[in-house]
């Protein structure tokens, strides 16, 4: 009696066909927009953490503006601590991913001291002169000790406007800590996004 080794061509084709059928039924259920929302929030959070890190290491302020009109966040290293953009100041802008935009969908904001306007809620906004970078005139500042000038919240939603696409970033004034949240549409609550 001989034992065969390996698989026949027919057996391989059946397995490939079954994989194709399972994949075809699962693909419509994958929500790519959720990944884009999370990527936008991670990019903003990373930029804010970089701003805080630079402020501490350089002992100079870094100011941040939320430019909802251009769908981006701008952070400027301010060696003169003047809250004014001067040609030569280093800055970085974080644009939103495709389909993501700054703003709050028709849901309740995170608990806070200020009402969101244009995708951002700042308890005590700092006057900022962004010059040629942006028309936005207020923002918040990371100080040399790592703290931020005011509590702030930045909201990201999607172009399709679904509540499940809502994300929020919360910046704590005393420590400069940056946390992010996603909105759970089932329970109508904000849930910590984790790392």
Residue pairs with C-beta under 8 A, 6 or more apart in sequence:
33 99
33 158
33 160
33 162
33 165
34 164
34 165
36 97
36 98
36 99
36 100
36 158
37 97
37 99
37 100
37 156
37 157
37 158
37 165
37 167
37 182
38 167
38 182
38 193
39 97
39 100
40 96
40 97
40 100
40 156
40 167
41 156
41 167
41 169
41 180
41 182
41 193
42 180
43 94
43 97
44 73
44 94
44 154
44 156
44 169
45 169
45 178
45 180
47 73
47 75
47 92
47 94
48 64
48 73
48 75
48 142
48 169
48 171
48 178
49 178
50 75
50 92
51 62
51 64
51 75
51 142
52 62
52 142
52 146
52 148
52 176
52 178
54 60
54 62
54 77
54 142
55 61
55 62
55 142
55 143
55 144
55 146
56 144
56 145
56 146
58 77
58 79
58 144
59 144
60 77
60 78
60 79
60 81
60 144
61 78
61 81
61 83
61 141
61 142
61 143
61 144
62 75
62 76
62 77
62 78
62 141
62 142
63 75
63 76
63 78
63 83
63 126
63 128
63 139
63 140
63 141
63 142
64 73
64 74
64 75
64 76
64 139
64 140
64 141
64 142
65 73
65 74
65 128
65 130
65 133
65 134
65 136
65 138
65 139
66 73
66 102
66 118
66 119
66 120
66 136
66 139
66 154
67 73
67 74
67 93
67 102
67 134
67 135
67 136
68 101
68 102
68 103
68 118
68 119
68 120
69 118
69 135
69 136
70 134
71 95
71 96
71 100
71 101
71 102
72 93
72 94
72 95
72 96
72 102
73 93
73 94
73 102
73 154
74 91
74 92
74 93
74 94
74 130
74 133
74 134
74 136
75 91
75 92
75 93
75 94
76 85
76 89
76 90
76 91
76 130
76 133
77 89
77 90
77 91
78 84
78 89
78 141
79 89
80 86
83 126
83 127
83 128
83 129
83 141
84 128
84 129
84 131
85 91
85 129
85 130
85 131
85 132
85 133
86 131
91 133
93 133
96 102
96 156
99 158
99 159
99 160
100 156
100 157
100 158
100 159
101 119
101 156
101 157
101 158
101 159
102 118
102 119
102 120
102 154
102 155
102 156
102 157
103 118
103 119
103 155
103 156
103 157
104 116
104 119
104 155
104 157
104 166
105 157
105 158
105 161
105 162
105 163
105 165
105 166
105 183
106 161
106 163
107 163
107 166
107 183
107 188
108 188
109 115
109 116
109 121
109 153
109 155
109 168
110 121
110 153
110 168
110 170
110 181
110 190
112 121
112 123
112 151
112 153
112 170
113 121
113 123
113 151
114 121
114 122
114 123
114 151
114 153
115 121
116 153
116 155
119 154
119 155
119 156
120 152
120 153
120 154
120 155
121 152
121 153
121 155
122 138
122 139
122 140
122 150
122 151
122 152
123 150
123 151
123 152
123 173
124 149
124 150
125 138
125 139
125 140
125 150
126 138
126 139
126 140
126 141
126 149
126 150
127 137
127 138
128 136
128 137
128 138
128 139
129 137
130 136
130 137
130 139
140 148
140 149
140 150
140 152
140 171
141 148
141 149
142 148
142 149
142 176
143 149
146 175
146 176
147 173
147 174
147 175
147 176
148 171
148 172
148 173
148 176
149 173
150 173
151 170
151 171
151 172
151 173
152 170
152 171
153 168
153 169
153 170
153 171
154 168
154 169
154 171
155 166
155 167
155 168
155 169
156 166
156 167
156 168
156 169
157 165
157 166
157 167
158 165
162 185
163 183
163 185
164 183
164 184
164 185
165 183
166 182
166 183
167 180
167 181
167 182
167 183
167 193
168 180
168 181
168 182
168 183
168 190
169 178
169 179
169 180
169 181
170 178
170 179
170 180
170 181
171 177
171 178
172 178
172 179
179 192
179 193
180 192
180 193
181 190
181 191
181 192
181 193
182 190
182 191
182 193
183 189
183 190
183 191
184 190
184 191
